[in-house]
Amino acid sequence: MNLRSLIIAVLVVLAGCAAPARAPVVVAPVIVPASTWQQVDREIVAASQSATEQTRIYARGAMDYWRTRVYELTEENFIPWFSSYWTQEWLSMKVSWYTISAQGEQDDSAKRLAAYLLEAYQEKVLAPVAVEIDPDAILGQASAFYVDILKEELQKISTRHGVPMAQLNGRIQKIPAIALGPPPARDASLYQIVQAQSLDTLPAYAALIDKIHKAGGGRGVGSTDTAMAPVAKRASQRMQAEMAPRGAASAVAAAAGKLAGGLITVGVAGIRALIQANDRPDSEALIRSSLGNTFDKAWIKLVQNPTTGVMAGTLYMAGQIEGSLGGNTQPPVGLSAGTVDWTPAQPTTQQNTQ
């Protein structure tokens, strides 16, 4: 570098040092007119309504799948087990014991047999299906689906109207989504539900789900025991009717000696197997009809009941949000006060009788 170039470089550096520091750029705050906020509020209501309808479609599809799996495992697991010869023999022994220990109480054996069959049905059908899906899981998934759609729509509203997301977040902090307090932990704003990593982490959402469960009398189908009653009553009556001739045949076999007695016993067992085989189609038809009717009613209630069904969480939050913004929708009244059944057309029942 020659002397002339060095002098120029030094002069440039000195000039830069002497220049005054640039003032920080001040970004003017975005002023959102009141009319824009009113439009934003209307669009939040519309977004909530759209999200609710999309969630309803999702929940209906999930419930269709749940009901299909229940029917499939009833056919694959429960009916063959119930109709088998050795199960019927075992049930006969249980009915005999129930009858002896009934102490004169009418229909006690049928009630106890229904309870036993319900346990078997839970083990062979409901529990395996619940590993895949069940109404309680659909309730939570539907609520999360609604919140995810609403979160996306809020981003679109912010962009569409040029409202900074920070300002929109400040506004939705004042919009209630869950209001079950006191204490304040049982309340949550629209901002809190859309910002939560998972709804399950919010105490207010946990309180809402607890309310829904209590209003519905617990989790699950809840009326399967009713479906088992006619099945158990029929089985109990048939088995009790078989006891007297069976006891007489056993006495004859004992008097005839070991060899002849064994042949008589085998003959009686063959006759009982024949009777059970002849009764099997009627028994299976009764199981399909009774369980099918019960599950159809339970399915309708779980899909359509606004305070205890799989849409209850979604409808509650949507009612709070839309109601606070002047929408027509109001939150379901008194989740703990009971249920309000809708009565639209019932879905077509899958095979109840064959």
GIFEN-V753564 format. One record per residue. N is the residue number from 1. RES is the residue in one letter. PSI is psi in radians with two decimals (NA if undefined). OMEGA is omega in degrees with one decimal (* if undefined). NEAR is the number of other C-alpha atoms within 10 Angstrom. Layout:
BEGIN
((N,RES,PSI,OMEGA,NEAR) (N,RES,PSI,OMEGA,NEAR))
END
This chain:
BEGIN
((1,M,2.26,-179.7,5) (2,N,3.01,-175.1,6) (3,L,-0.68,-178.1,7) (4,R,-0.76,-179.8,8) (5,S,-0.67,179.7,9) (6,L,-0.71,179.9,10) (7,I,-0.72,-179.4,10) (8,I,-0.70,-179.1,11) (9,A,-0.72,179.8,11) (10,V,-0.72,179.6,11) (11,L,-0.69,179.3,11) (12,V,-0.75,179.4,11) (13,V,-0.75,-179.9,10) (14,L,-0.66,179.4,11) (15,A,-0.67,179.0,10) (16,G,-0.67,-179.6,11) (17,C,-0.57,-177.2,10) (18,A,-0.30,-178.0,9) (19,A,2.45,-179.8,8) (20,P,2.56,178.5,7) (21,A,2.46,179.9,8) (22,R,2.42,178.0,6) (23,A,2.49,178.3,6) (24,P,2.49,-179.7,6) (25,V,2.16,-179.9,6) (26,V,2.06,178.4,6) (27,V,2.10,-178.9,6) (28,A,2.37,179.2,6) (29,P,2.52,179.2,7) (30,V,2.13,177.8,10) (31,I,2.03,-179.0,9) (32,V,2.07,-179.0,13) (33,P,2.72,178.6,9) (34,A,-0.64,-179.5,9) (35,S,-0.61,177.8,9) (36,T,-0.74,178.7,13) (37,W,-0.64,177.6,15) (38,Q,-0.72,177.8,12) (39,Q,-0.68,177.4,13) (40,V,-0.78,179.7,19) (41,D,-0.75,179.7,20) (42,R,-0.66,-178.8,16) (43,E,-0.51,174.1,15) (44,I,-0.73,176.8,21) (45,V,-0.80,-180.0,24) (46,A,-0.68,178.7,15) (47,A,-0.69,178.3,20) (48,S,-0.73,179.9,26) (49,Q,-0.72,178.0,20) (50,S,-0.75,179.4,16) (51,A,-0.65,178.7,21) (52,T,-0.76,-179.4,24) (53,E,-0.69,176.8,12) (54,Q,-0.65,178.3,15) (55,T,-0.64,178.8,23) (56,R,-0.72,178.4,21) (57,I,-0.76,179.1,12) (58,Y,-0.82,-177.5,17) (59,A,-0.69,178.6,23) (60,R,-0.77,178.4,19) (61,G,-0.74,179.1,11) (62,A,-0.68,178.7,22) (63,M,-0.59,174.4,22) (64,D,-0.76,-179.6,14) (65,Y,-0.73,179.1,14) (66,W,-0.81,-178.2,21) (67,R,-0.69,178.1,21) (68,T,-0.75,-179.8,14) (69,R,-0.64,177.2,20) (70,V,-0.79,178.2,21) (71,Y,-0.75,-177.9,19) (72,E,-0.81,-178.4,15) (73,L,-0.46,172.6,17) (74,T,-0.77,179.3,21) (75,E,-0.71,-174.0,17) (76,E,-0.65,-171.3,13) (77,N,-0.87,-168.8,14) (78,F,-0.86,-175.7,20) (79,I,-0.81,176.2,19) (80,P,-0.67,177.9,14) (81,W,-0.85,-177.0,16) (82,F,-0.66,-173.6,19) (83,S,-0.21,-175.6,17) (84,S,2.65,-177.4,14) (85,Y,-0.80,-174.9,17) (86,W,-0.56,173.9,12) (87,T,-0.74,178.8,13) (88,Q,-0.65,176.1,18) (89,E,-0.76,-180.0,16) (90,W,-0.71,178.2,11) (91,L,-0.62,176.9,20) (92,S,-0.74,177.7,20) (93,M,-0.73,-179.6,14) (94,K,-0.73,178.9,18) (95,V,-0.68,177.3,24) (96,S,-0.79,-180.0,17) (97,W,-0.74,178.6,12) (98,Y,-0.71,-178.0,19) (99,T,-0.75,179.9,20) (100,I,-0.69,-175.8,11) (101,S,0.11,-176.2,12) (102,A,-0.39,179.8,14) (103,Q,0.72,173.8,9) (104,G,-0.06,-178.7,9) (105,E,2.18,-176.1,9) (106,Q,2.39,177.9,10) (107,D,0.22,-178.7,15) (108,D,-0.69,-178.8,18) (109,S,-0.68,178.6,24) (110,A,-0.69,179.3,23) (111,K,-0.76,-178.3,19) (112,R,-0.63,176.9,20) (113,L,-0.67,177.6,24) (114,A,-0.71,178.8,24) (115,A,-0.70,178.6,16) (116,Y,-0.77,179.5,16) (117,L,-0.61,177.8,20) (118,L,-0.72,176.5,19) (119,E,-0.75,178.9,13) (120,A,-0.69,179.9,15) (121,Y,-0.69,176.8,21) (122,Q,-0.76,-177.4,15) (123,E,-0.71,-171.6,14) (124,K,-0.35,-175.1,18) (125,V,-1.11,-170.7,20) (126,L,-0.75,-179.2,22) (127,A,-0.81,177.3,14) (128,P,-0.67,178.7,15) (129,V,-0.66,-178.1,19) (130,A,-0.40,175.5,17) (131,V,-0.60,177.9,8) (132,E,-0.90,-173.5,11) (133,I,2.59,173.2,18) (134,D,2.89,-175.5,24) (135,P,-0.60,-178.9,22) (136,D,-0.68,176.3,17) (137,A,-0.68,179.6,13) (138,I,-0.65,176.4,20) (139,L,-0.86,179.7,24) (140,G,-0.71,-179.8,19) (141,Q,-0.66,179.6,21) (142,A,-0.76,178.8,25) (143,S,-0.77,179.8,24) (144,A,-0.66,178.6,20) (145,F,-0.78,178.4,18) (146,Y,-0.80,-177.7,27) (147,V,-0.70,179.0,26) (148,D,-0.76,179.2,15) (149,I,-0.75,-179.2,18) (150,L,-0.66,178.8,23) (151,K,-0.76,177.5,18) (152,E,-0.71,-178.9,12) (153,E,-0.61,177.6,19) (154,L,-0.67,176.2,21) (155,Q,-0.73,179.4,14) (156,K,-0.70,178.9,12) (157,I,-0.73,179.1,19) (158,S,-0.80,-179.2,17) (159,T,-0.75,-175.0,12) (160,R,-0.65,-175.1,10) (161,H,0.11,178.8,13) (162,G,0.50,178.1,12) (163,V,2.07,178.9,19) (164,P,2.43,-177.4,15) (165,M,-0.55,179.2,14) (166,A,-0.71,178.9,9) (167,Q,-0.68,178.4,13) (168,L,-0.68,176.9,17) (169,N,-0.69,177.6,17) (170,G,-0.63,-179.4,11) (171,R,-0.77,-176.3,14) (172,I,-0.18,171.8,19) (173,Q,-0.38,-179.1,15) (174,K,-0.01,-179.1,13) (175,I,2.04,-178.6,19) (176,P,2.44,173.2,23) (177,A,-0.58,176.0,29) (178,I,2.22,-178.5,25) (179,A,1.48,-178.6,20) (180,L,0.10,-179.2,16) (181,G,3.05,4.3,12) (182,P,2.86,0.1,8) (183,P,2.96,-176.8,9) (184,P,-0.44,-179.9,11) (185,A,-0.33,179.5,14) (186,R,0.10,176.5,17) (187,D,2.59,176.2,20) (188,A,2.45,179.2,23) (189,S,2.96,174.7,20) (190,L,-0.69,177.9,23) (191,Y,-0.78,-177.3,19) (192,Q,-0.69,-176.9,20) (193,I,-0.58,-180.0,26) (194,V,-0.34,179.8,22) (195,Q,-0.26,-177.8,14) (196,A,2.41,174.9,12) (197,Q,-0.67,176.7,10) (198,S,2.44,178.4,12) (199,L,-0.54,-177.7,19) (200,D,-0.32,179.9,14) (201,T,-0.17,-178.4,11) (202,L,2.12,176.9,18) (203,P,-0.60,-179.6,14) (204,A,-0.68,179.1,25) (205,Y,-0.69,176.0,26) (206,A,-0.68,177.7,14) (207,A,-0.64,178.6,18) (208,L,-0.80,179.8,22) (209,I,-0.68,177.8,18) (210,D,-0.70,176.8,14) (211,K,-0.78,-178.5,20) (212,I,-0.77,179.6,26) (213,H,-0.76,-179.2,20) (214,K,-0.67,179.1,16) (215,A,-0.56,-179.8,18) (216,G,0.01,179.5,23) (217,G,0.36,-179.9,13) (218,G,-2.95,-177.5,13) (219,R,2.95,171.9,13) (220,G,-2.92,-175.1,16) (221,V,-0.78,171.8,19) (222,G,-0.30,-176.8,13) (223,S,0.32,179.4,13) (224,T,-0.56,178.6,19) (225,D,-0.60,176.5,19) (226,T,-0.68,178.9,14) (227,A,-0.58,-177.8,21) (228,M,-0.37,-173.8,24) (229,A,-0.93,-179.4,20) (230,P,-0.59,178.1,18) (231,V,-0.82,-178.7,23) (232,A,-0.68,-179.4,24) (233,K,-0.78,179.6,19) (234,R,-0.81,-179.2,13) (235,A,-0.73,-179.1,21) (236,S,-0.76,179.8,27) (237,Q,-0.75,179.5,14) (238,R,-0.74,-177.8,14) (239,M,-0.65,176.7,20) (240,Q,-0.64,179.1,14) (241,A,-0.48,-179.7,11) (242,E,-0.28,-173.3,14) (243,M,-0.77,-174.6,15) (244,A,-0.95,177.9,10) (245,P,-0.55,178.5,11) (246,R,-0.72,178.8,14) (247,G,-0.69,179.2,11) (248,A,-0.73,179.4,10) (249,A,-0.65,178.0,16) (250,S,-0.68,179.1,16) (251,A,-0.73,177.5,13) (252,V,-0.74,179.9,14) (253,A,-0.72,179.2,20) (254,A,-0.67,-178.8,15) (255,A,-0.42,-175.5,10) (256,A,-0.12,-179.0,14) (257,G,2.97,-172.2,11) (258,K,-0.89,-174.5,11) (259,L,-0.98,179.9,10) (260,A,-0.68,179.5,14) (261,G,-0.67,178.2,18) (262,G,-0.71,178.5,15) (263,L,-0.73,178.6,14) (264,I,-0.75,-179.4,18) (265,T,-0.74,178.1,18) (266,V,-0.69,178.6,13) (267,G,-0.73,178.3,13) (268,V,-0.73,179.1,17) (269,A,-0.69,178.4,14) (270,G,-0.71,177.9,12) (271,I,-0.73,179.1,12) (272,R,-0.69,178.8,17) (273,A,-0.68,178.5,17) (274,L,-0.75,178.7,13) (275,I,-0.77,-179.4,12) (276,Q,-0.66,178.3,19) (277,A,-0.71,178.5,15) (278,N,-0.57,-177.7,11) (279,D,-0.27,-173.4,14) (280,R,-0.85,-179.0,18) (281,P,-0.72,179.2,13) (282,D,-0.72,-179.4,13) (283,S,-0.78,-179.9,19) (284,E,-0.67,177.5,20) (285,A,-0.68,178.9,17) (286,L,-0.73,178.6,20) (287,I,-0.84,-179.3,24) (288,R,-0.78,-177.9,23) (289,S,-0.84,-175.2,18) (290,S,-0.87,179.7,20) (291,L,-0.67,-179.8,24) (292,G,-0.81,179.3,22) (293,N,-0.73,-179.2,16) (294,T,-0.78,-177.8,19) (295,F,-0.55,175.0,21) (296,D,-0.77,179.1,18) (297,K,-0.75,179.0,16) (298,A,-0.71,-179.1,19) (299,W,-0.81,179.3,23) (300,I,-0.76,-179.1,19) (301,K,-0.74,-178.7,21) (302,L,-0.57,-179.6,26) (303,V,-0.65,-167.2,22) (304,Q,-0.30,-177.4,21) (305,N,2.11,-172.9,19) (306,P,-0.29,-176.8,24) (307,T,-0.26,-178.4,29) (308,T,-0.09,-177.5,29) (309,G,-3.01,-175.8,26) (310,V,-0.26,176.8,31) (311,M,0.05,-172.2,26) (312,A,-0.74,179.6,27) (313,G,-0.78,179.0,27) (314,T,-0.84,-176.8,27) (315,L,-0.61,178.5,25) (316,Y,-0.88,-178.0,24) (317,M,-0.74,178.7,29) (318,A,-0.70,179.0,30) (319,G,-0.72,178.4,25) (320,Q,-0.83,-176.5,22) (321,I,-0.89,-177.0,25) (322,E,-0.66,178.8,25) (323,G,-0.67,-178.8,18) (324,S,-0.38,-179.6,19) (325,L,0.19,176.6,17) (326,G,0.23,177.1,12) (327,G,2.95,-178.9,18) (328,N,-0.43,-176.8,10) (329,T,2.38,174.8,18) (330,Q,2.63,179.2,17) (331,P,2.60,177.0,22) (332,P,2.37,-175.0,18) (333,V,2.21,169.9,14) (334,G,1.28,179.4,11) (335,L,-0.54,-178.5,21) (336,S,0.02,-175.1,16) (337,A,-0.04,179.5,11) (338,G,-2.82,-175.6,15) (339,T,2.75,176.7,19) (340,V,1.82,-175.5,15) (341,D,2.40,172.2,15) (342,W,2.84,-178.4,12) (343,T,0.90,172.6,10) (344,P,-3.12,-177.8,8) (345,A,2.45,-179.3,7) (346,Q,2.60,178.5,10) (347,P,2.74,178.6,11) (348,T,2.24,-179.0,7) (349,T,2.34,170.7,12) (350,Q,3.06,-167.2,13) (351,Q,1.93,171.7,13) (352,N,-0.68,178.7,17) (353,T,2.53,177.4,13) (354,Q,NA,*,10))
END
